[in-house]
């Protein structure tokens, strides 16, 4: 009996040691402050925007990073996780990038400020796929319309980036893909907010 207790203690210590040696890594899609500057200085926008909550595929709406492994296999990486809900991470990244590109304020669900017109932006991700070392892909439908208006411009974007090494590189590639998406939205937003015509980029 004493030997059995000793074996159980050793086994328990080994299990705890194994758990302690596998730390969880957390990632964010929100860019660091020094990476959010627009490529060129733009004049302040004559409008504000409201970025609605972003829709994401149910398959990736989990705390873990979901990655493809070969053909149809996928894996949930328990040791690699998002710091917050993925939909919030995507929305946060797009909001910051759009704010800098347009020099406009995202009022979120708040009230318009200063009497400027509000451009409502809706983004729905149909695919958010990760293949380490191969690609980080987003497939989105997005629309813009003035809050006080009926005309809507609806576009689709499919963006793929090649990731660098490791999961840091994979997350960075998704950041870049979202930045590219924000760039496409920002390319047509000013004209649409001014009441003019615009076409999908």
PASEBA-1860 file (N, C-alpha, C; in nm, 3 decimals):
! residues 201
1> XXXXXXXX> 0.083/-0.121/0.000/0.000/0.000/0.000/0.086/0.125/0.000 ~ 0.195/0.122/0.080/0.285/0.237/0.085/0.348/0.262/-0.051 ~ 0.387/0.152/-0.118/0.448/0.165/-0.251/0.347/0.223/-0.350 ~ 0.219/0.181/-0.338/0.116/0.233/-0.428/0.098/0.382/-0.408 ~ 0.096/0.426/-0.280/0.082/0.570/-0.253/0.200/0.647/-0.312 ~ 0.318/0.591/-0.298/0.438/0.656/-0.351/0.429/0.672/-0.504 ~ 0.381/0.566/-0.571/0.367/0.571/-0.716/0.265/0.676/-0.758 ~ 0.154/0.685/-0.682/0.051/0.784/-0.714/0.103/0.926/-0.697
9> XXXXXXXX> 0.183/0.948/-0.592/0.241/1.080/-0.568/0.336/1.117/-0.682 ~ 0.420/1.021/-0.723/0.514/1.046/-0.833/0.438/1.075/-0.962 ~ 0.333/0.998/-0.989/0.254/1.017/-1.110/0.186/1.154/-1.110 ~ 0.129/1.189/-0.995/0.063/1.320/-0.984/0.160/1.433/-1.005 ~ 0.281/1.420/-0.949/0.383/1.525/-0.967/0.425/1.536/-1.113 ~ 0.433/1.422/-1.181/0.471/1.422/-1.322/0.365/1.491/-1.406 ~ 0.236/1.465/-1.375/0.128/1.528/-1.450/0.130/1.678/-1.430 ~ 0.147/1.721/-1.304/0.153/1.865/-1.276/0.272/1.930/-1.344
17> XXXXXXXX> 0.384/1.859/-1.345/0.503/1.913/-1.410/0.481/1.929/-1.560 ~ 0.412/1.831/-1.622/0.384/1.837/-1.765/0.293/1.955/-1.797 ~ 0.191/1.978/-1.710/0.100/2.089/-1.731/0.174/2.222/-1.718 ~ 0.263/2.229/-1.620/0.335/2.353/-1.597/0.432/2.385/-1.710 ~ 0.475/2.283/-1.784/0.573/2.305/-1.890/0.509/2.341/-2.022 ~ 0.377/2.352/-2.027/0.308/2.385/-2.151/0.228/2.513/-2.131 ~ 0.294/2.629/-2.133/0.223/2.756/-2.111/0.131/2.790/-2.227 ~ 0.031/2.869/-2.199/-0.062/2.915/-2.302/-0.014/3.049/-2.355
25> XXXXXXXX> -0.011/3.063/-2.487/0.028/3.188/-2.552/-0.097/3.259/-2.602 ~ -0.103/3.389/-2.583/-0.219/3.468/-2.623/-0.180/3.565/-2.735 ~ -0.274/3.585/-2.828/-0.247/3.669/-2.944/-0.360/3.771/-2.963 ~ -0.325/3.882/-3.025/-0.424/3.984/-3.059/-0.409/4.023/-3.205 ~ -0.520/4.060/-3.266/-0.518/4.111/-3.404/-0.507/4.263/-3.406 ~ -0.524/4.325/-3.291/-0.515/4.471/-3.284/-0.369/4.511/-3.296 ~ -0.334/4.594/-3.394/-0.194/4.629/-3.415/-0.139/4.715/-3.303 ~ -0.009/4.707/-3.282/0.058/4.791/-3.183/0.049/4.936/-3.227
33> XXXXXXXX> 0.052/5.031/-3.132/0.035/5.173/-3.167/0.130/5.222/-3.275 ~ 0.256/5.175/-3.275/0.350/5.225/-3.375/0.330/5.163/-3.512 ~ 0.233/5.071/-3.523/0.205/5.010/-3.654/0.072/5.054/-3.711 ~ 0.010/5.155/-3.652/-0.124/5.193/-3.696/-0.126/5.323/-3.775 ~ -0.008/5.377/-3.807/-0.006/5.502/-3.880/-0.036/5.477/-4.028 ~ -0.116/5.563/-4.084/-0.148/5.551/-4.226/-0.023/5.582/-4.308 ~ -0.020/5.528/-4.428/0.096/5.547/-4.515/0.113/5.694/-4.554 ~ 0.004/5.766/-4.568/0.010/5.907/-4.607/-0.082/5.988/-4.517
41> XXXXXXXX> -0.047/6.114/-4.497/-0.130/6.202/-4.416/-0.255/6.239/-4.496 ~ -0.371/6.224/-4.434/-0.496/6.257/-4.501/-0.567/6.365/-4.422 ~ -0.643/6.450/-4.492/-0.717/6.555/-4.420/-0.829/6.492/-4.337 ~ -0.870/6.559/-4.229/-0.978/6.504/-4.147/-1.103/6.481/-4.231 ~ -1.168/6.370/-4.207/-1.287/6.336/-4.284/-1.403/6.427/-4.245 ~ -1.493/6.448/-4.338/-1.612/6.528/-4.312/-1.725/6.442/-4.260 ~ -1.693/6.320/-4.221/-1.795/6.227/-4.171/-1.736/6.144/-4.058 ~ -1.824/6.077/-3.986/-1.786/5.977/-3.887/-1.831/5.841/-3.939
49> XXXXXXXX> -1.784/5.736/-3.878/-1.834/5.605/-3.920/-1.872/5.520/-3.799 ~ -1.962/5.429/-3.827/-2.008/5.333/-3.726/-1.979/5.193/-3.779 ~ -1.879/5.129/-3.722/-1.847/4.992/-3.762/-1.930/4.897/-3.676 ~ -2.021/4.826/-3.739/-2.109/4.734/-3.667/-2.030/4.611/-3.620 ~ -2.085/4.536/-3.525/-2.019/4.410/-3.486/-1.993/4.322/-3.607 ~ -1.876/4.263/-3.610/-1.833/4.184/-3.726/-1.880/4.040/-3.711 ~ -1.935/3.986/-3.819/-1.973/3.844/-3.819/-1.855/3.758/-3.860 ~ -1.838/3.645/-3.792/-1.729/3.553/-3.825/-1.785/3.412/-3.836
57> XXXXXXXX> -1.717/3.322/-3.907/-1.766/3.185/-3.921/-1.771/3.113/-3.785 ~ -1.874/3.034/-3.766/-1.890/2.962/-3.640/-1.772/2.869/-3.612 ~ -1.710/2.817/-3.718/-1.601/2.720/-3.701/-1.480/2.779/-3.630 ~ -1.461/2.910/-3.639/-1.344/2.972/-3.575/-1.384/3.059/-3.457 ~ -1.511/3.058/-3.421/-1.560/3.140/-3.310/-1.532/3.070/-3.177 ~ -1.406/3.046/-3.150/-1.360/2.977/-3.029/-1.236/3.049/-2.977 ~ -1.200/3.028/-2.850/-1.081/3.096/-2.797/-0.951/3.051/-2.862 ~ -0.944/2.926/-2.907/-0.820/2.873/-2.962/-0.799/2.914/-3.107
65> XXXXXXXX> -0.673/2.920/-3.149/-0.643/2.933/-3.291/-0.684/2.803/-3.359 ~ -0.752/2.814/-3.471/-0.795/2.698/-3.549/-0.711/2.695/-3.676 ~ -0.639/2.587/-3.699/-0.550/2.579/-3.814/-0.580/2.456/-3.898 ~ -0.555/2.471/-4.026/-0.569/2.358/-4.117/-0.446/2.270/-4.110 ~ -0.469/2.140/-4.120/-0.361/2.042/-4.122/-0.382/1.950/-4.241 ~ -0.320/1.986/-4.353/-0.337/1.904/-4.471/-0.470/1.932/-4.539 ~ -0.533/1.825/-4.592/-0.656/1.839/-4.670/-0.774/1.891/-4.593 ~ -0.848/1.801/-4.528/-0.971/1.841/-4.459/-0.954/1.849/-4.308
73> XXXXXXXX> -0.839/1.815/-4.257/-0.819/1.812/-4.112/-0.793/1.952/-4.058 ~ -0.849/1.979/-3.941/-0.824/2.104/-3.870/-0.789/2.071/-3.725 ~ -0.724/2.164/-3.659/-0.685/2.143/-3.520/-0.713/2.269/-3.439 ~ -0.762/2.251/-3.318/-0.778/2.359/-3.222/-0.655/2.357/-3.132 ~ -0.582/2.466/-3.130/-0.456/2.472/-3.056/-0.481/2.525/-2.915 ~ -0.490/2.434/-2.819/-0.521/2.474/-2.683/-0.415/2.567/-2.624 ~ -0.291/2.554/-2.670/-0.184/2.637/-2.616/-0.168/2.771/-2.685 ~ -0.247/2.793/-2.792/-0.238/2.918/-2.870/-0.379/2.977/-2.876
81> XXXXXXXX> -0.401/3.091/-2.809/-0.537/3.144/-2.795/-0.544/3.293/-2.825 ~ -0.663/3.336/-2.863/-0.690/3.479/-2.879/-0.709/3.541/-2.742 ~ -0.665/3.666/-2.726/-0.677/3.733/-2.598/-0.822/3.770/-2.568 ~ -0.904/3.782/-2.672/-1.046/3.812/-2.656/-1.126/3.739/-2.762 ~ -1.260/3.752/-2.761/-1.341/3.689/-2.866/-1.292/3.732/-3.005 ~ -1.285/3.639/-3.096/-1.228/3.667/-3.228/-1.304/3.778/-3.300 ~ -1.437/3.780/-3.287/-1.515/3.885/-3.352/-1.475/4.022/-3.300 ~ -1.449/4.033/-3.171/-1.406/4.161/-3.113/-1.266/4.198/-3.160
89> XXXXXXXX> -1.179/4.098/-3.171/-1.044/4.124/-3.220/-1.046/4.176/-3.363 ~ -1.126/4.114/-3.448/-1.136/4.157/-3.588/-1.193/4.297/-3.595 ~ -1.300/4.322/-3.520/-1.361/4.455/-3.524/-1.263/4.561/-3.472 ~ -1.191/4.530/-3.365/-1.095/4.625/-3.310/-0.986/4.660/-3.410 ~ -0.935/4.560/-3.480/-0.830/4.583/-3.579/-0.881/4.669/-3.694 ~ -1.000/4.638/-3.744/-1.057/4.715/-3.854/-1.087/4.859/-3.812 ~ -1.142/4.876/-3.693/-1.178/5.009/-3.644/-1.056/5.100/-3.636 ~ -0.947/5.048/-3.579/-0.825/5.128/-3.566/-0.768/5.164/-3.702
97> XXXXXXXX> -0.764/5.066/-3.792/-0.707/5.091/-3.924/-0.792/5.191/-4.003 ~ -0.923/5.174/-3.998/-1.012/5.266/-4.069/-1.002/5.407/-4.013 ~ -0.993/5.419/-3.881/-0.983/5.551/-3.818/-0.860/5.626/-3.867 ~ -0.748/5.554/-3.880/-0.624/5.618/-3.924/-0.625/5.647/-4.073 ~ -0.678/5.556/-4.151/-0.679/5.577/-4.295/-0.771/5.693/-4.334 ~ -0.883/5.705/-4.265/-0.983/5.806/-4.299/-0.969/5.933/-4.217 ~ -0.891/5.925/-4.108/-0.889/6.034/-4.010/-1.031/6.067/-3.967 ~ -1.106/5.961/-3.936/-1.245/5.974/-3.895/-1.266/5.895/-3.766
105> XXXXXXXX> -1.367/5.931/-3.694/-1.394/5.868/-3.565/-1.496/5.756/-3.581 ~ -1.467/5.643/-3.516/-1.562/5.533/-3.507/-1.649/5.557/-3.384 ~ -1.776/5.589/-3.405/-1.863/5.618/-3.291/-1.918/5.490/-3.230 ~ -1.888/5.375/-3.290/-1.940/5.249/-3.236/-2.091/5.253/-3.231 ~ -2.146/5.220/-3.114/-2.291/5.225/-3.098/-2.334/5.354/-3.029 ~ -2.242/5.452/-3.024/-2.273/5.578/-2.957/-2.347/5.675/-3.046 ~ -2.356/5.799/-3.000/-2.426/5.903/-3.072/-2.330/5.980/-3.161 ~ -2.376/6.030/-3.275/-2.291/6.112/-3.360/-2.240/6.234/-3.285
113> XXXXXXXX> -2.120/6.277/-3.320/-2.056/6.389/-3.253/-2.036/6.503/-3.352 ~ -2.071/6.623/-3.310/-2.040/6.741/-3.391/-2.124/6.759/-3.515 ~ -2.232/6.683/-3.528/-2.321/6.702/-3.641/-2.272/6.645/-3.772 ~ -2.160/6.575/-3.774/-2.111/6.516/-3.898/-2.197/6.396/-3.937 ~ -2.215/6.373/-4.067/-2.290/6.255/-4.109/-2.218/6.126/-4.069 ~ -2.295/6.021/-4.056/-2.241/5.892/-4.011/-2.249/5.791/-4.124 ~ -2.138/5.728/-4.154/-2.131/5.621/-4.253/-2.132/5.488/-4.178 ~ -2.232/5.408/-4.204/-2.242/5.277/-4.135/-2.171/5.171/-4.218
121> XXXXXXXX> -2.081/5.098/-4.152/-2.002/4.994/-4.219/-2.034/4.859/-4.157 ~ -2.066/4.764/-4.240/-2.095/4.628/-4.193/-2.001/4.530/-4.262 ~ -1.938/4.444/-4.183/-1.843/4.346/-4.237/-1.884/4.207/-4.190 ~ -1.891/4.114/-4.283/-1.922/3.974/-4.253/-1.810/3.887/-4.311 ~ -1.738/3.817/-4.223/-1.634/3.725/-4.270/-1.697/3.588/-4.295 ~ -1.682/3.539/-4.415/-1.732/3.405/-4.448/-1.624/3.299/-4.429 ~ -1.498/3.342/-4.442/-1.386/3.250/-4.417/-1.278/3.326/-4.340 ~ -1.220/3.259/-4.244/-1.105/3.309/-4.170/-1.017/3.187/-4.147
129> XXXXXXXX> -0.931/3.160/-4.244/-0.857/3.034/-4.245/-0.709/3.056/-4.219 ~ -0.652/2.962/-4.148/-0.512/2.970/-4.109/-0.442/2.840/-4.143 ~ -0.334/2.852/-4.220/-0.250/2.737/-4.251/-0.106/2.778/-4.225 ~ -0.051/2.739/-4.110/0.085/2.784/-4.073/0.186/2.759/-4.184 ~ 0.262/2.864/-4.218/0.363/2.853/-4.322/0.311/2.859/-4.464 ~ 0.178/2.860/-4.480/0.118/2.858/-4.614/0.036/2.983/-4.645 ~ -0.067/3.007/-4.566/-0.151/3.123/-4.595/-0.235/3.161/-4.472 ~ -0.274/3.288/-4.470/-0.377/3.340/-4.379/-0.479/3.406/-4.470
137> XXXXXXXX> -0.601/3.354/-4.471/-0.700/3.395/-4.570/-0.826/3.445/-4.503 ~ -0.878/3.557/-4.557/-1.011/3.604/-4.517/-1.094/3.625/-4.642 ~ -1.221/3.591/-4.632/-1.318/3.609/-4.740/-1.434/3.685/-4.678 ~ -1.459/3.806/-4.726/-1.555/3.893/-4.659/-1.654/3.956/-4.756 ~ -1.773/3.982/-4.705/-1.869/4.070/-4.770/-1.884/4.192/-4.682 ~ -1.881/4.310/-4.741/-1.895/4.431/-4.661/-1.981/4.532/-4.733 ~ -2.044/4.618/-4.655/-2.132/4.718/-4.712/-2.115/4.850/-4.639 ~ -2.141/4.959/-4.711/-2.138/5.092/-4.653/-2.264/5.167/-4.694
145> XXXXXXXX> -2.316/5.247/-4.601/-2.430/5.332/-4.634/-2.436/5.445/-4.533 ~ -2.488/5.558/-4.575/-2.509/5.668/-4.482/-2.622/5.633/-4.388 ~ -2.604/5.668/-4.261/-2.706/5.637/-4.161/-2.840/5.697/-4.200 ~ -2.836/5.818/-4.257/-2.958/5.881/-4.306/-2.961/5.871/-4.458 ~ -2.991/5.753/-4.504/-2.995/5.729/-4.648/-3.031/5.585/-4.675 ~ -3.075/5.558/-4.796/-3.117/5.423/-4.833/-3.020/5.351/-4.926 ~ -2.937/5.427/-4.997/-2.844/5.366/-5.092/-2.736/5.286/-5.019 ~ -2.706/5.169/-5.069/-2.607/5.080/-5.007/-2.509/5.033/-5.113
153> XXXXXXXX> -2.382/5.035/-5.080/-2.279/4.975/-5.165/-2.233/4.847/-5.098 ~ -2.249/4.734/-5.166/-2.209/4.604/-5.111/-2.098/4.545/-5.197 ~ -1.991/4.505/-5.132/-1.873/4.452/-5.203/-1.826/4.323/-5.137 ~ -1.739/4.253/-5.206/-1.677/4.132/-5.150/-1.527/4.141/-5.168 ~ -1.455/4.083/-5.074/-1.308/4.084/-5.077/-1.257/3.947/-5.037 ~ -1.159/3.900/-5.112/-1.089/3.775/-5.077/-0.941/3.807/-5.071 ~ -0.883/3.797/-4.953/-0.745/3.840/-4.931/-0.666/3.727/-4.868 ~ -0.551/3.696/-4.925/-0.465/3.592/-4.872/-0.325/3.648/-4.854
161> XXXXXXXX> -0.266/3.622/-4.738/-0.131/3.666/-4.708/-0.045/3.545/-4.673 ~ 0.082/3.553/-4.707/0.176/3.445/-4.672/0.236/3.473/-4.535 ~ 0.217/3.383/-4.439/0.266/3.409/-4.303/0.414/3.385/-4.289 ~ 0.472/3.450/-4.187/0.609/3.423/-4.150/0.617/3.300/-4.061 ~ 0.728/3.288/-3.991/0.751/3.170/-3.908/0.663/3.170/-3.783 ~ 0.618/3.052/-3.744/0.549/3.034/-3.617/0.409/3.094/-3.617 ~ 0.346/3.086/-3.500/0.211/3.138/-3.487/0.210/3.290/-3.481 ~ 0.320/3.351/-3.435/0.332/3.497/-3.443/0.321/3.543/-3.588
169> XXXXXXXX> 0.390/3.472/-3.676/0.386/3.506/-3.818/0.248/3.487/-3.878 ~ 0.177/3.385/-3.831/0.042/3.358/-3.880/-0.053/3.470/-3.839 ~ -0.045/3.512/-3.713/-0.131/3.620/-3.664/-0.097/3.751/-3.736 ~ 0.032/3.777/-3.756/0.074/3.898/-3.827/0.018/3.899/-3.969 ~ 0.011/3.783/-4.033/-0.044/3.775/-4.169/-0.193/3.806/-4.168 ~ -0.264/3.760/-4.066/-0.406/3.795/-4.055/-0.423/3.944/-4.028 ~ -0.334/4.002/-3.948/-0.338/4.147/-3.927/-0.324/4.220/-4.060 ~ -0.231/4.176/-4.143/-0.209/4.240/-4.271/-0.330/4.223/-4.362
177> XXXXXXXX> -0.391/4.104/-4.360/-0.509/4.081/-4.443/-0.623/4.175/-4.401 ~ -0.641/4.195/-4.270/-0.744/4.286/-4.222/-0.711/4.430/-4.257 ~ -0.582/4.464/-4.254/-0.540/4.598/-4.294/-0.569/4.621/-4.442 ~ -0.546/4.520/-4.525/-0.578/4.530/-4.667/-0.728/4.549/-4.688 ~ -0.808/4.477/-4.609/-0.953/4.492/-4.617/-0.995/4.634/-4.578 ~ -0.938/4.685/-4.470/-0.967/4.823/-4.429/-0.929/4.921/-4.538 ~ -0.818/4.894/-4.608/-0.777/4.980/-4.717/-0.877/4.982/-4.831 ~ -0.936/4.867/-4.862/-1.035/4.861/-4.968/-1.162/4.938/-4.930
185> XXXXXXXX> -1.202/4.925/-4.803/-1.320/5.000/-4.756/-1.292/5.150/-4.758 ~ -1.173/5.188/-4.710/-1.137/5.329/-4.703/-1.124/5.392/-4.841 ~ -1.098/5.311/-4.943/-1.080/5.364/-5.077/-1.211/5.420/-5.134 ~ -1.324/5.370/-5.088/-1.453/5.415/-5.143/-1.538/5.491/-5.043 ~ -1.502/5.484/-4.914/-1.586/5.544/-4.810/-1.604/5.695/-4.826 ~ -1.498/5.774/-4.851/-1.518/5.919/-4.860/-1.615/5.961/-4.970 ~ -1.603/5.900/-5.088/-1.693/5.935/-5.198/-1.837/5.900/-5.165 ~ -1.855/5.785/-5.102/-1.991/5.743/-5.068/-2.050/5.833/-4.960
193> XXXXXXXX> -1.969/5.869/-4.861/-2.015/5.956/-4.754/-2.050/6.095/-4.807 ~ -1.984/6.138/-4.915/-2.012/6.268/-4.972/-2.135/6.267/-5.061 ~ -2.198/6.151/-5.073/-2.319/6.141/-5.155/-2.291/6.113/-5.300 ~ -2.166/6.088/-5.334/-2.132/6.058/-5.472/-2.144/5.912/-5.502 ~ -2.104/5.874/-5.621/-2.109/5.734/-5.661/-1.973/5.670/-5.634 ~ -1.973/5.542/-5.611/-1.850/5.468/-5.588/-1.870/5.326/-5.637 ~ -1.761/5.263/-5.676/-1.767/5.123/-5.719/-1.674/5.042/-5.631 ~ -1.701/4.914/-5.622/-1.620/4.826/-5.539/-1.477/4.822/-5.591
201> X> -1.379/4.826/-5.501/-1.238/4.821/-5.544/-1.201/4.684/-5.599
END
